[in-house]
Amino acid sequence: MRLRQTLKVVWANIIGNRMRSFLTMLGMIIGVASVIILVSLMQSFYDSIISSYADMGINNIDVNLMGRNGNLIITESDMYKYAREHSDAIKGVAPNVAVSGTLSKNGEIEEYSSIKGIDENYIKLYNKEIQEGHNITYSDILVRQKVCIIGSYINQKFFEGNAKIGDSVRLNGEEFIIAGILTQISDSSQWSSDNCFYLPYTTAMRLSGMGSVSSYSLYVVNSELVSSETTALQKYLFNTYHDSDAYKVTNLMQMLKESNAQMSILTSVIAGIAGISLVVAGIGIMNIMLVSVSERTREIGIRKSLGAKHKDIMRQFVLEAGVTSTMGGLLGILLGSIVTIKAGDLLKLKAMPNLNTVLVAFCISVGIGILFGYLPARKAAKLNPIDALRSE
């Protein structure tokens, strides 16, 4: 029997037992959909983490100086000099001075803003844009000017989005004049990166009672150089302090690698759990095919008596299992894709079906269908024609 004729017989058997065929496919549909949904959502969640790291500065190296016996030794001038000497790899350096406090305007209070002292390089290094006004200047830093740059959240909360250059906001009761307003980069919510308040780092040092800067961010021109530049910076600091406890150098690439390893393990575990349903579906196909062989014993005997060979019977039942699992896999892809997108919308993730996962899940589903269909096919092919014809 030719392949085309065999496929016609297979299709006729599937259509002739629609309900049983659908129930057989159902396990495969659920299995394939589960793998696609879970892996795609995990990938989308991981992508959102990567995006968060990028917002924080994935090319940055953060330095915290503890010094020796309270003496930091290294000053801002030293860090600026180091950046100039390594300008082929380091785009710039910016002091970071965090300030704890409360912002207020006309009775409105905001206690959870990111308040930070910066220099004139910070805005450019972190790829932020000033929508209106100007950046912190060197002269602002030199004379400890009480000026500020506000994010779009502060603009919305205190000025209903209509803040102007020259307006003022109070920080811990002190009045700061708005010099610049940042372009919105997130959703302007309280917990977004738009809730920020920047002032000259020298002014922030005065407010915090600090005599020197202990935290810096160095911006590397290429993420591939972050690791080597981190090592070079650690060597420079060790040669200065001769004590590795006097400083701490970190970068987000290290955290990213750790997160990547953990997420890969978690994704594999979840995919494995979901993949179990594919195996269960394969067992279901084998069970139904064994029942089908029992029901069609007489048909097999007639075909063998008319000249059907061992390979013809094998091919028919293997193809029937393969077509069933293929249809189940395709329907599973459709269901998994729809649910992934809808679930992503509910979870506020940009979730799309992962192409590699779709292909792997589909190939596994077809492979399992054929594999578990082989045993019933082998049983059918080995039937003795005389015994099969006697079967009722």
RAJO-V831771 format. One record per residue. N is the residue number from 1. PHI is phi in whole degrees, -180 to 180 (none if undefined). D_LAST is the distance of its C-alpha to the last C-alpha in Angstrom with 1 decimal. Layout:
# RAJO-V831771
n;phi;d_last
N;PHI;D_LAST
N;PHI;D_LAST
This chain:
# RAJO-V831771
n;phi;d_last
1;none;25.1
2;-73;28.2
3;-60;28.7
4;-62;29.3
5;-67;26.0
6;-62;24.2
7;-63;26.0
8;-64;25.1
9;-65;21.3
10;-60;22.0
11;-63;24.1
12;-63;21.7
13;-67;19.0
14;-68;21.9
15;-67;23.2
16;-67;19.9
17;-126;19.6
18;-57;23.3
19;-64;23.6
20;-65;21.4
21;-63;23.1
22;-65;26.5
23;-64;25.9
24;-67;24.9
25;-70;28.2
26;-57;30.2
27;-61;30.8
28;-69;31.9
29;-60;34.1
30;-66;35.8
31;-63;36.2
32;-64;37.9
33;-62;40.0
34;-62;41.2
35;-61;42.4
36;-64;44.2
37;-62;45.8
38;-67;47.0
39;-68;48.3
40;-66;49.9
41;-67;51.7
42;-64;52.9
43;-65;54.2
44;-66;56.0
45;-64;57.5
46;-65;58.8
47;-62;60.2
48;-68;62.1
49;-66;63.5
50;-60;64.7
51;-63;66.3
52;-64;68.1
53;-63;69.4
54;-63;70.5
55;-63;72.5
56;-80;74.2
57;107;75.1
58;-72;72.7
59;-95;75.5
60;-94;77.9
61;-117;79.4
62;-100;80.7
63;-121;83.7
64;-120;84.9
65;-103;88.2
66;-98;89.2
67;74;92.2
68;-120;94.3
69;57;96.2
70;83;95.7
71;-97;97.1
72;-74;94.6
73;65;96.9
74;-78;94.8
75;-111;95.9
76;-60;94.6
77;-61;96.9
78;-65;95.3
79;-69;91.8
80;-64;92.9
81;-65;94.5
82;-60;91.4
83;-64;89.4
84;-65;92.0
85;-69;92.0
86;-117;88.2
87;-66;88.0
88;-69;85.8
89;-120;82.9
90;-108;84.1
91;-75;84.6
92;177;86.6
93;-134;87.1
94;-138;87.5
95;-68;88.8
96;-122;86.7
97;-128;88.5
98;-80;86.4
99;-125;88.2
100;-94;87.1
101;174;88.3
102;-123;87.9
103;-95;88.3
104;-150;89.9
105;-161;91.1
106;51;92.7
107;89;91.1
108;-80;87.6
109;-128;86.5
110;-131;83.9
111;-103;83.4
112;-118;80.4
113;-78;81.6
114;-85;81.5
115;-103;85.3
116;-142;86.3
117;-88;89.5
118;-132;89.0
119;-110;91.2
120;-73;91.5
121;-92;88.6
122;-58;85.9
123;-59;84.7
124;-71;84.4
125;-63;82.7
126;-97;80.0
127;55;79.4
128;-93;80.6
129;-123;82.4
130;-95;85.4
131;-74;84.9
132;-147;88.5
133;91;91.7
134;-141;92.1
135;-79;91.1
136;-62;92.9
137;-106;95.9
138;-62;97.8
139;-67;100.8
140;-60;98.7
141;-71;97.7
142;-64;101.3
143;-101;102.9
144;56;99.9
145;-65;99.6
146;-93;97.8
147;-122;95.4
148;-151;91.7
149;-121;88.6
150;-114;85.9
151;-86;82.2
152;-67;80.7
153;-66;79.6
154;-62;83.3
155;-60;84.3
156;-70;81.8
157;-69;82.6
158;-96;86.4
159;-128;87.2
160;55;84.2
161;82;83.7
162;-116;87.3
163;-64;89.0
164;-125;92.0
165;-63;93.8
166;107;96.6
167;-66;94.8
168;-127;94.7
169;-134;92.3
170;-96;93.4
171;-118;92.1
172;52;93.2
173;90;96.0
174;-92;97.3
175;-86;97.2
176;-121;95.5
177;-87;96.0
178;-74;92.9
179;-100;93.4
180;-155;89.9
181;-123;86.6
182;-78;83.3
183;-71;80.7
184;-63;77.5
185;-121;74.8
186;-130;72.3
187;-103;71.7
188;58;75.2
189;-89;73.7
190;-62;75.6
191;-100;73.4
192;-93;73.3
193;-72;75.5
194;-79;77.5
195;-90;79.1
196;-138;81.8
197;-144;85.6
198;-111;87.5
199;-140;91.2
200;-56;93.5
201;-66;92.7
202;-69;96.3
203;-67;96.4
204;-64;93.2
205;-63;94.9
206;-64;97.8
207;-64;95.6
208;-91;93.6
209;70;96.8
210;-98;95.7
211;-95;98.3
212;-154;96.0
213;-86;92.5
214;-115;89.9
215;-132;86.7
216;-138;86.1
217;-124;83.3
218;-108;83.4
219;-101;81.3
220;-91;79.9
221;-67;79.6
222;-141;76.1
223;-61;73.4
224;-69;72.9
225;-95;76.5
226;-59;76.1
227;-63;75.2
228;-67;78.1
229;-71;80.6
230;-63;79.6
231;-63;80.4
232;-63;83.7
233;-67;84.7
234;-62;84.0
235;-65;86.2
236;-62;89.0
237;-68;88.9
238;-66;88.8
239;-66;91.8
240;-83;93.5
241;-97;92.7
242;56;91.9
243;-158;89.5
244;-70;85.9
245;-82;86.1
246;-85;88.6
247;-154;86.1
248;-143;82.4
249;-118;80.8
250;-134;77.3
251;-147;75.2
252;-73;72.1
253;-64;70.4
254;-64;70.2
255;-63;68.7
256;-65;66.3
257;-64;65.1
258;-65;64.5
259;-64;62.6
260;-62;60.6
261;-64;59.5
262;-66;58.6
263;-67;56.7
264;-64;54.8
265;-64;53.7
266;-63;52.8
267;-64;50.9
268;-64;48.9
269;-63;48.0
270;-64;47.0
271;-64;44.9
272;-64;43.3
273;-63;42.4
274;-66;41.0
275;-68;39.1
276;-59;37.2
277;-65;35.3
278;-68;34.2
279;-64;32.7
280;-60;31.0
281;-63;29.6
282;-63;28.4
283;-63;26.6
284;-63;25.0
285;-63;23.8
286;-62;22.4
287;-62;20.5
288;-66;19.1
289;-68;18.2
290;-65;16.4
291;-64;14.3
292;-63;13.9
293;-62;12.7
294;-62;10.0
295;-70;8.9
296;-111;9.5
297;-59;8.2
298;-63;6.9
299;-61;10.3
300;-65;12.1
301;-62;11.2
302;-63;12.5
303;-64;15.5
304;-68;16.3
305;-67;16.3
306;-90;18.6
307;112;21.0
308;-65;20.2
309;-89;22.1
310;-56;21.7
311;-68;24.2
312;-66;22.5
313;-66;19.3
314;-59;21.8
315;-63;23.9
316;-62;21.4
317;-76;20.2
318;-66;23.8
319;-64;25.2
320;-63;22.8
321;-66;24.1
322;-65;27.6
323;-65;27.7
324;-62;26.5
325;-70;29.3
326;-66;31.8
327;-64;31.4
328;-63;31.7
329;-64;34.7
330;-65;36.4
331;-66;36.0
332;-65;37.2
333;-63;40.3
334;-62;41.1
335;-64;40.8
336;-63;42.7
337;-66;45.5
338;-64;46.0
339;-66;46.1
340;-61;48.4
341;-65;50.9
342;-65;50.9
343;-65;51.1
344;-62;54.0
345;-64;55.8
346;-67;55.5
347;-89;56.7
348;59;59.4
349;-120;58.2
350;-85;57.8
351;-93;54.1
352;-133;52.2
353;-58;48.9
354;-79;49.7
355;-59;48.6
356;-62;48.0
357;-65;45.9
358;-60;43.8
359;-65;43.2
360;-65;42.4
361;-61;40.1
362;-66;38.2
363;-63;38.0
364;-65;36.8
365;-62;34.1
366;-66;32.8
367;-62;33.2
368;-64;31.3
369;-60;28.4
370;-68;28.1
371;-62;28.8
372;-77;26.2
373;-87;23.6
374;-68;24.3
375;-61;22.4
376;-62;19.0
377;-66;19.8
378;-65;20.7
379;-63;17.6
380;-65;15.5
381;-69;18.1
382;-86;17.9
383;-61;14.3
384;-76;14.4
385;-55;13.3
386;-68;12.3
387;-65;10.2
388;-67;8.6
389;-69;8.0
390;-74;6.5
391;-68;3.8
392;-103;0.0
